[in-house]
Amino acid sequence: MNFLAHLYLSPNNNEIMIGNFIADHVRGNKFKHYPEDIQKGIYLHRAIDTFTDANEIVRISKRRLHERYGHYDGVIIDIFYDHFLAKNWSNYSQIPLDIYTNSIYQLLEKNKEILPEKTQHLLPYMIQYNWLYNYQFTDGIQDVLNGMNRRTKGKSKMNLAIEDLELYYTDLENDFQTFMFELINFVAIEIDKI
């Protein structure tokens, strides 16, 4: 799952949400200096990633892309799943997506000084180009894929993945909906363990 899903799956606790958001930029156990709830958010993020990587539905989605993208298939599926979450946001939240994403940007800006350096670097771009809100549009997904392809110096060919999104759109959306139901149930149980 990508940024929007991790944020959405966080309980209504700002520090857990921040931890869940920054976890990819925190290596190993280098998070003990953070407050306890931020640490819980990092644990939650890692639990979500482990559950996602082992899930058979996600593996089916990845197999559709593997021949073309190799080990980048998982990154692409994470982005596609955020697209389907944003597109179908009203099925998952009563808060409109624009209001939700603006509140996230405000929270992250307000706490910018505690974010890891890589997260601080990415945040202005996320806000400027309104990534979280624009995930719902294929143009927004194309922009993200173009950026990811640039970061891999063109090796990933992720800029082409919009073609695969269009080709497998219904199948991928069905995969997402089934998986998201399982993931929400997993997080509801997991949150009590951290």
GIRASUL-V421031 format. One record per helix or strand of 3 or more residues. SS is the DSSP state (H for helix, E for strand). FROM is the first residue (numbers start at 1). TO is the last residue. If there is no record, write none. Layout:
# GIRASUL-V421031
[[SS & FROM & TO] [SS & FROM & TO]]
This chain:
# GIRASUL-V421031
[[H & 3 & 8] [H & 14 & 25] [H & 36 & 54] [H & 56 & 87] [H & 89 & 91] [H & 97 & 110] [H & 112 & 114] [H & 117 & 128] [H & 131 & 134] [H & 138 & 151] [H & 158 & 167] [H & 169 & 190]]
